[in-house]
């Protein structure tokens, strides 16, 4: 980072040329076509005007051209693109300020304290890295706009500037911002729920139905797209917000909202490009399956924890596992040999001569018998007397039997 900061400071004169990217000029031509086509189609669909066929203009082609340039306008003027441009401008201003401080600090000195300039060199390197990332993103947007430009050029070939000027007849061309500023006052009715934003200019089109366009004008003026005016208020119907271009359009839409909502859907069926332009994915989910994730309601999430065992699955050993490929080949040959086997069955002649047999037995009876006899006997106690155990050694021992006889 330090080396990068030093090199950037030495080549500070080339920095702006390397990061200067802007896509504002790419959308100016598109915006001019949007405003001109809108004014021309508004003049053709105005009640009481001459038939478009008499003027030699096809309303259908002009309406398709308006839808085309509106679609081309959306990627060039989305909030993300503007945020990127503002981020680039902010980084450029900070980088220029750092370079100026470094020049004032260094000037023509031969030696400068490292603790004074090294942090500034690191800051310059970080700013340059962020600027390069934003510049790459702007480069992608520029390539996208350049790839879409041939489609706008094809519409410009169908309707030349002279033909559009003839339809406008010198009328003032109003931009979308001017149409929003031209707002008449007055209450819209006490029996209808209207929301008036505190800062209408900060109202995001993504939060309003039909991308902020007036649904009543779209139905009653043959597909004309006019931006709504948040200053008039937003109609809240079934938890959805609707913007309108005039007070009369708001009152008529509020009198029968279901009718106009269904008519807008029918108009989108005839012109499928309106589904993407007006963000009607919820009503046409079957037509645009790639937007099904937009239909899913947000899931309520909460933090939770789960404790599992170290080894939730017990060990398993397959006893029939074979690693030898020749053993596997033998099993395969056995299975293949089973396909050629046949199962035979035989029927014996006597097997169909079976009959049912019944056997009757008498019930068991309880009986008892006694064969035990009691007997007694008494044996005499053995008694023996030994003499001549002490005294002279040479005399023999005398044993006298004193046991009584059995018959006594």
ROFIKOL-142406 format. One record per residue (C-alpha): residue in three letters; x, y, z. Coordinates in nm, 4 decimals. Layout:
// residues N
> ALA	X	Y	Z
...
This chain:
// residues 408
> UNK	0.0000	0.0000	0.0000
> UNK	0.2826	0.2374	0.0777
> UNK	0.4549	0.1839	-0.2574
> UNK	0.1233	0.2229	-0.4392
> UNK	0.0565	0.5524	-0.2626
> UNK	0.4010	0.6877	-0.3521
> UNK	0.3656	0.5901	-0.7184
> UNK	0.0183	0.7438	-0.7371
> UNK	0.1493	1.0654	-0.5911
> UNK	0.4286	1.0760	-0.8469
> UNK	0.1783	1.0226	-1.1294
> UNK	-0.1062	1.2268	-0.9827
> UNK	-0.1460	1.4168	-1.3061
> UNK	-0.2618	1.0948	-1.4790
> UNK	-0.5021	0.9803	-1.2089
> UNK	-0.8162	1.1586	-1.3234
> UNK	-0.7820	1.0380	-1.6787
> UNK	-0.7635	0.6782	-1.5606
> UNK	-1.0730	0.6809	-1.3380
> UNK	-1.2965	0.9307	-1.5075
> UNK	-1.6034	0.7359	-1.6210
> UNK	-1.9508	0.8762	-1.6628
> UNK	-2.2649	0.7283	-1.8068
> UNK	-2.4861	1.0332	-1.7798
> UNK	-2.4426	1.1140	-2.1487
> UNK	-2.5587	0.7648	-2.2481
> UNK	-2.9073	0.8201	-2.1083
> UNK	-2.9690	1.1745	-2.2305
> UNK	-3.0714	1.0607	-2.5783
> UNK	-3.3006	0.8009	-2.4260
> UNK	-3.4636	1.0583	-2.1979
> UNK	-3.5295	1.2932	-2.4872
> UNK	-3.7003	1.0122	-2.6787
> UNK	-3.9105	0.9223	-2.3733
> UNK	-4.0349	1.2779	-2.3302
> UNK	-4.1043	1.3275	-2.7003
> UNK	-4.2877	0.9950	-2.7428
> UNK	-4.4908	1.0611	-2.4278
> UNK	-4.5999	1.4056	-2.5462
> UNK	-4.6820	1.2728	-2.8944
> UNK	-4.8852	0.9791	-2.7621
> UNK	-5.0583	1.2082	-2.5139
> UNK	-5.1609	1.4372	-2.7990
> UNK	-5.2886	1.1471	-3.0104
> UNK	-5.4961	0.9951	-2.7293
> UNK	-5.6424	1.3250	-2.6143
> UNK	-6.0248	1.3130	-2.6363
> UNK	-6.1575	1.5198	-2.9263
> UNK	-5.8468	1.5000	-3.1436
> UNK	-5.8437	1.3775	-3.5018
> UNK	-5.8077	1.0074	-3.5742
> UNK	-5.4441	0.8920	-3.5804
> UNK	-5.4984	0.7230	-3.9174
> UNK	-5.5799	1.0597	-4.0737
> UNK	-5.2497	1.1955	-3.9435
> UNK	-5.0563	0.9034	-4.0909
> UNK	-4.9246	0.7747	-3.7574
> UNK	-4.9725	0.4324	-3.6013
> UNK	-5.0595	0.4615	-3.2337
> UNK	-4.9640	0.0980	-3.1788
> UNK	-4.6098	0.1504	-3.3125
> UNK	-4.5703	0.4720	-3.1166
> UNK	-4.6867	0.2995	-2.7998
> UNK	-4.4414	0.0128	-2.8542
> UNK	-4.1641	0.2662	-2.9127
> UNK	-4.2510	0.4377	-2.5842
> UNK	-4.2433	0.1059	-2.3973
> UNK	-3.9079	0.0257	-2.5573
> UNK	-3.7358	0.3481	-2.4556
> UNK	-3.8888	0.3257	-2.1078
> UNK	-3.7315	-0.0167	-2.0669
> UNK	-3.4008	0.1206	-2.1931
> UNK	-3.4281	0.4056	-1.9440
> UNK	-3.4678	0.1851	-1.6370
> UNK	-3.1140	0.0341	-1.6246
> UNK	-2.9499	0.3719	-1.6913
> UNK	-3.1457	0.5582	-1.4230
> UNK	-3.1788	0.3133	-1.1395
> UNK	-3.0771	0.4255	-0.7877
> UNK	-2.7839	0.1850	-0.7823
> UNK	-2.6268	0.3500	-1.0860
> UNK	-2.6691	0.6975	-0.9402
> UNK	-2.5246	0.5809	-0.6079
> UNK	-2.2219	0.4435	-0.7916
> UNK	-2.1711	0.7718	-0.9784
> UNK	-2.1981	0.9691	-0.6549
> UNK	-1.9525	0.7320	-0.4893
> UNK	-1.7029	0.7864	-0.7721
> UNK	-1.7370	1.1643	-0.7441
> UNK	-1.6853	1.1479	-0.3675
> UNK	-1.3752	0.9300	-0.4002
> UNK	-1.2336	1.1567	-0.6702
> UNK	-1.2780	1.4648	-0.4526
> UNK	-1.1167	1.2923	-0.1527
> UNK	-0.8271	1.1713	-0.3674
> UNK	-0.7710	1.5206	-0.5066
> UNK	-0.7746	1.6648	-0.1549
> UNK	-0.5164	1.4097	-0.0364
> UNK	-0.2908	1.4904	-0.3316
> UNK	-0.3138	1.8609	-0.2523
> UNK	-0.2254	1.8023	0.1128
> UNK	0.0706	1.5854	0.0082
> UNK	0.1960	1.8532	-0.2318
> UNK	0.1738	2.1156	0.0405
> UNK	0.3558	1.8860	0.2823
> UNK	0.6327	1.7648	0.0522
> UNK	0.6787	2.0650	-0.1800
> UNK	1.0483	2.0755	-0.2724
> UNK	1.1874	1.9387	0.0519
> UNK	1.4654	1.6852	0.0349
> UNK	1.3543	1.4967	0.3469
> UNK	1.0120	1.4654	0.5075
> UNK	0.9331	1.2768	0.8325
> UNK	0.7997	0.9299	0.7547
> UNK	0.5425	0.9482	1.0346
> UNK	0.3909	1.2501	0.8630
> UNK	0.3545	1.1280	0.5039
> UNK	0.3337	0.7481	0.5263
> UNK	-0.0249	0.7443	0.6661
> UNK	-0.1300	0.9784	0.3853
> UNK	0.0263	0.7500	0.1239
> UNK	-0.1690	0.4564	0.2683
> UNK	-0.4926	0.6581	0.2555
> UNK	-0.4238	0.7452	-0.1088
> UNK	-0.3753	0.3755	-0.1873
> UNK	-0.7058	0.2798	-0.0196
> UNK	-0.8945	0.5546	-0.2024
> UNK	-0.7426	0.4463	-0.5321
> UNK	-0.8464	0.0825	-0.4774
> UNK	-1.2047	0.1833	-0.3996
> UNK	-1.2082	0.4144	-0.7007
> UNK	-1.0902	0.1343	-0.9277
> UNK	-1.3711	-0.0945	-0.8061
> UNK	-1.6368	0.1698	-0.8658
> UNK	-1.4872	0.2539	-1.2051
> UNK	-1.5069	-0.1120	-1.3072
> UNK	-1.8732	-0.1184	-1.2065
> UNK	-1.9419	0.1964	-1.4086
> UNK	-1.7639	0.0365	-1.7019
> UNK	-2.0068	-0.2565	-1.6831
> UNK	-2.3024	-0.0163	-1.6825
> UNK	-2.1567	0.1661	-1.9815
> UNK	-2.1194	-0.1570	-2.1800
> UNK	-2.4777	-0.2490	-2.0915
> UNK	-2.6053	0.0849	-2.2173
> UNK	-2.4001	0.0582	-2.5358
> UNK	-2.5363	-0.2900	-2.6057
> UNK	-2.8936	-0.1613	-2.5687
> UNK	-2.8413	0.1472	-2.7833
> UNK	-2.9088	-0.0308	-3.1203
> UNK	-3.2626	-0.1124	-3.0040
> UNK	-3.3323	0.2558	-2.9385
> UNK	-3.1793	0.3482	-3.2734
> UNK	-3.4197	0.1109	-3.4499
> UNK	-3.7151	0.2943	-3.2939
> UNK	-3.5682	0.6281	-3.4007
> UNK	-3.5574	0.5040	-3.7609
> UNK	-3.9304	0.4251	-3.7541
> UNK	-4.0269	0.7675	-3.6175
> UNK	-3.8133	1.0469	-3.7540
> UNK	-3.7772	1.3794	-3.5774
> UNK	-3.9884	1.5545	-3.8414
> UNK	-4.2804	1.3162	-3.7924
> UNK	-4.2687	1.3567	-3.4152
> UNK	-4.2415	1.7362	-3.4475
> UNK	-4.5478	1.7311	-3.6703
> UNK	-4.7432	1.5496	-3.4008
> UNK	-4.6255	1.7833	-3.1277
> UNK	-4.7164	2.0939	-3.3321
> UNK	-4.4947	2.3194	-3.1237
> UNK	-4.6301	2.2036	-2.7853
> UNK	-4.4016	2.2098	-2.4855
> UNK	-4.2124	1.8892	-2.4130
> UNK	-4.2360	1.8125	-2.0416
> UNK	-3.9938	1.5920	-1.8566
> UNK	-4.0951	1.3501	-1.5828
> UNK	-3.9698	1.5871	-1.3140
> UNK	-4.1686	1.8773	-1.4589
> UNK	-4.4831	1.6649	-1.4713
> UNK	-4.4417	1.5817	-1.1037
> UNK	-4.3965	1.9482	-1.0130
> UNK	-4.7158	2.0513	-1.1962
> UNK	-4.9537	1.9475	-0.9225
> UNK	-5.2956	2.0935	-0.8522
> UNK	-5.4155	2.1174	-0.4939
> UNK	-5.7387	2.0149	-0.3293
> UNK	-5.8635	1.7371	-0.1079
> UNK	-5.9256	1.4000	-0.2663
> UNK	-6.2126	1.2848	-0.0476
> UNK	-6.2651	1.2009	0.3180
> UNK	-6.3939	0.8455	0.2632
> UNK	-6.0767	0.7216	0.0906
> UNK	-5.7486	0.6359	0.2615
> UNK	-5.4806	0.8585	0.1152
> UNK	-5.1195	0.8864	0.2239
> UNK	-4.9313	1.2101	0.1637
> UNK	-4.5513	1.1677	0.1925
> UNK	-4.3570	1.4311	0.3830
> UNK	-4.0913	1.4437	0.1115
> UNK	-4.2522	1.3468	-0.2240
> UNK	-3.9223	1.3708	-0.4089
> UNK	-3.7807	1.0938	-0.1915
> UNK	-4.0625	0.8498	-0.2665
> UNK	-3.9141	0.5345	-0.4172
> UNK	-4.0927	0.4061	-0.7310
> UNK	-4.0290	0.0492	-0.6125
> UNK	-4.2691	0.1015	-0.3193
> UNK	-4.5515	0.2240	-0.5492
> UNK	-4.7480	-0.0024	-0.7809
> UNK	-4.6888	0.0121	-1.1584
> UNK	-4.3368	0.1565	-1.0979
> UNK	-4.4907	0.4933	-1.0112
> UNK	-4.6952	0.5293	-1.3334
> UNK	-5.0621	0.6272	-1.3341
> UNK	-5.2825	0.3202	-1.3781
> UNK	-5.5910	0.5224	-1.4723
> UNK	-5.4162	0.6950	-1.7644
> UNK	-5.2768	0.3603	-1.8785
> UNK	-5.6304	0.2205	-1.9087
> UNK	-5.8209	0.5249	-2.0369
> UNK	-5.5568	0.6674	-2.2734
> UNK	-5.4814	0.3536	-2.4746
> UNK	-5.1654	0.2449	-2.2925
> UNK	-5.0111	0.5885	-2.2295
> UNK	-4.7452	0.5875	-1.9570
> UNK	-4.7512	0.9018	-1.7428
> UNK	-4.5536	0.9236	-1.4181
> UNK	-4.7580	0.9700	-1.1035
> UNK	-4.7338	1.2705	-0.8731
> UNK	-4.6679	1.1793	-0.5103
> UNK	-4.7615	1.5357	-0.4108
> UNK	-5.1263	1.4489	-0.4766
> UNK	-5.1075	1.1616	-0.2331
> UNK	-5.0873	0.7861	-0.2612
> UNK	-5.3956	0.5660	-0.2598
> UNK	-5.3632	0.2762	-0.0159
> UNK	-5.5699	-0.0199	-0.1342
> UNK	-5.5189	-0.3742	-0.0022
> UNK	-5.1847	-0.2774	0.1517
> UNK	-5.0603	-0.1426	-0.1842
> UNK	-4.9842	0.2145	-0.2882
> UNK	-5.0918	0.3760	-0.6154
> UNK	-4.9801	0.7097	-0.7620
> UNK	-5.1738	0.9215	-1.0131
> UNK	-5.0956	1.1967	-1.2592
> UNK	-5.3978	1.4160	-1.1795
> UNK	-5.6696	1.4649	-0.9216
> UNK	-5.9457	1.3419	-1.1551
> UNK	-5.7525	1.0244	-1.2331
> UNK	-5.7095	0.9578	-0.8630
> UNK	-6.0807	1.0012	-0.7897
> UNK	-6.1907	0.7816	-1.0798
> UNK	-5.9433	0.5079	-0.9879
> UNK	-6.0535	0.5199	-0.6237
> UNK	-6.4197	0.4809	-0.7257
> UNK	-6.3553	0.1364	-0.8815
> UNK	-6.0022	0.0154	-0.8050
> UNK	-6.0685	-0.3510	-0.8889
> UNK	-6.1913	-0.2573	-1.2358
> UNK	-5.8824	-0.0549	-1.3199
> UNK	-5.6464	-0.3140	-1.1701
> UNK	-5.8004	-0.5856	-1.3875
> UNK	-5.7860	-0.3579	-1.6935
> UNK	-5.4166	-0.2937	-1.6336
> UNK	-5.3646	-0.6704	-1.6181
> UNK	-5.5498	-0.7153	-1.9487
> UNK	-5.3363	-0.4415	-2.1039
> UNK	-5.0242	-0.6231	-1.9820
> UNK	-5.1454	-0.9465	-2.1425
> UNK	-5.1615	-0.7704	-2.4790
> UNK	-4.8228	-0.6056	-2.4218
> UNK	-4.6062	-0.8510	-2.2228
> UNK	-4.3220	-0.6008	-2.1914
> UNK	-4.5376	-0.4152	-1.9364
> UNK	-4.5043	-0.7068	-1.6948
> UNK	-4.1371	-0.6265	-1.6435
> UNK	-4.1742	-0.2509	-1.6857
> UNK	-4.4615	-0.2133	-1.4347
> UNK	-4.3402	-0.4922	-1.2012
> UNK	-4.6524	-0.7087	-1.2405
> UNK	-4.4783	-1.0341	-1.1514
> UNK	-4.7256	-1.1198	-0.8756
> UNK	-5.0183	-1.1141	-1.1169
> UNK	-4.8319	-1.3045	-1.3890
> UNK	-4.6212	-1.5522	-1.1963
> UNK	-4.7029	-1.8293	-1.4453
> UNK	-4.5836	-1.6123	-1.7348
> UNK	-4.2541	-1.5235	-1.5707
> UNK	-4.1409	-1.8229	-1.3652
> UNK	-3.7953	-1.6772	-1.3111
> UNK	-3.9502	-1.4236	-1.0692
> UNK	-4.1105	-1.6770	-0.8388
> UNK	-3.8724	-1.5737	-0.5631
> UNK	-4.0455	-1.2331	-0.5641
> UNK	-4.3742	-1.3982	-0.4676
> UNK	-4.2397	-1.5646	-0.1561
> UNK	-4.3255	-1.3794	0.1595
> UNK	-4.0337	-1.2845	0.3815
> UNK	-3.9515	-1.5584	0.6288
> UNK	-3.9257	-1.4680	0.9951
> UNK	-3.5791	-1.5688	1.1058
> UNK	-3.4458	-1.6173	1.4550
> UNK	-3.1179	-1.7320	1.6038
> UNK	-3.1093	-2.0914	1.7263
> UNK	-2.8509	-2.3511	1.8203
> UNK	-2.8413	-2.7299	1.7887
> UNK	-2.6154	-2.9802	1.9642
> UNK	-2.5452	-3.3124	1.7941
> UNK	-2.3422	-3.6137	1.8982
> UNK	-1.9854	-3.6542	1.7851
> UNK	-2.0770	-3.9605	1.5810
> UNK	-2.4551	-3.9661	1.5270
> UNK	-2.4271	-4.2607	1.2866
> UNK	-2.3112	-4.5900	1.4318
> UNK	-2.0323	-4.7771	1.2616
> UNK	-2.1482	-5.0342	1.0104
> UNK	-1.9464	-5.3192	0.8675
> UNK	-2.0737	-5.5014	0.5629
> UNK	-1.9792	-5.8647	0.5999
> UNK	-2.0514	-5.9333	0.2348
> UNK	-1.8165	-5.6621	0.1077
> UNK	-1.5697	-5.7810	-0.1538
> UNK	-1.2683	-5.5873	-0.2653
> UNK	-1.1379	-5.8462	-0.5098
> UNK	-1.2621	-5.7757	-0.8597
> UNK	-1.2472	-6.1448	-0.9495
> UNK	-1.4842	-6.2275	-0.6654
> UNK	-1.7179	-5.9609	-0.7950
> UNK	-1.6933	-6.1131	-1.1420
> UNK	-1.7873	-6.4552	-1.0010
> UNK	-2.0919	-6.3041	-0.8301
> UNK	-2.1898	-6.1347	-1.1534
> UNK	-2.1585	-6.4643	-1.3423
> UNK	-2.3762	-6.6379	-1.0840
> UNK	-2.6429	-6.3706	-1.1169
> UNK	-2.6242	-6.3950	-1.4951
> UNK	-2.6528	-6.7741	-1.4734
> UNK	-2.9693	-6.7410	-1.2629
> UNK	-3.1441	-6.5799	-1.5583
> UNK	-3.1223	-6.9096	-1.7459
> UNK	-3.2621	-7.1164	-1.4587
> UNK	-3.6197	-7.2452	-1.4537
> UNK	-3.8360	-7.3389	-1.1590
> UNK	-4.0207	-7.6739	-1.1918
> UNK	-4.3184	-7.7976	-0.9914
> UNK	-4.4803	-8.1456	-0.9767
> UNK	-4.8208	-8.2622	-0.8650
> UNK	-4.8509	-8.6097	-0.7094
> UNK	-5.1550	-8.8232	-0.7810
> UNK	-5.2493	-8.8861	-0.4198
> UNK	-5.2223	-8.5318	-0.3054
> UNK	-5.5738	-8.4584	-0.4265
> UNK	-5.7263	-8.7571	-0.2382
> UNK	-5.6901	-8.5967	0.1001
> UNK	-5.9858	-8.6128	0.3352
> UNK	-6.0710	-8.4712	0.6726
> UNK	-6.0471	-8.7007	0.9767
> UNK	-6.2163	-8.6443	1.3084
> UNK	-6.1177	-8.8156	1.6370
> UNK	-6.3288	-8.8199	1.9550
> UNK	-6.1609	-8.8806	2.2902
> UNK	-6.3067	-8.9091	2.6359
> UNK	-6.2444	-8.6381	2.8802
> UNK	-5.9813	-8.7084	3.1409
> UNK	-6.0809	-8.8148	3.4949
> UNK	-5.9149	-8.7330	3.8221
> UNK	-5.7845	-9.0426	4.0092
> UNK	-5.5287	-9.1065	4.2825
> UNK	-5.3513	-9.4106	4.4350
> UNK	-5.1436	-9.4717	4.7536
> UNK	-4.8579	-9.7312	4.7532
> UNK	-4.6359	-9.5995	5.0287
> UNK	-4.5492	-9.8234	5.3315
> UNK	-4.3855	-9.7090	5.6516
> UNK	-4.0917	-9.9086	5.7885
> UNK	-3.8465	-9.8686	6.0777
> UNK	-3.5099	-10.0259	6.1775
> UNK	-3.2615	-9.9683	6.4612
> UNK	-2.8959	-10.0531	6.4254
> UNK	-2.6791	-10.1248	6.7327
> UNK	-2.4085	-9.8776	6.8122
> UNK	-2.0639	-10.0173	6.7412
> UNK	-1.8530	-10.0532	7.0570
> UNK	-1.4961	-10.1927	7.0691
> UNK	-1.2589	-10.2159	7.3706
> UNK	-0.8838	-10.2143	7.3182
> UNK	-0.6432	-10.3275	7.5934
> UNK	-0.2685	-10.3667	7.6410
> UNK	-0.2002	-10.0316	7.4800
> UNK	0.0242	-9.9166	7.7656
> UNK	0.2681	-10.1074	7.9699
> UNK	0.5086	-10.3671	7.8358
> UNK	0.6127	-10.3344	7.4778
> UNK	0.6306	-10.6962	7.3932
> UNK	0.2722	-10.7898	7.4761
> UNK	0.0118	-10.7777	7.1893
> UNK	-0.2904	-10.5545	7.1813
> UNK	-0.6211	-10.7201	7.2784
> UNK	-0.9418	-10.6132	7.0965
> UNK	-1.2742	-10.6952	7.2629
> UNK	-1.5949	-10.6532	7.0546
> UNK	-1.8702	-10.5143	7.2790
> UNK	-2.1292	-10.4422	7.0052
> UNK	-2.4683	-10.5898	7.0779
> UNK	-2.6198	-10.8421	6.8381
> UNK	-2.9073	-10.7576	6.6045
> UNK	-3.1473	-11.0121	6.7462
> UNK	-3.1213	-10.8896	7.1037
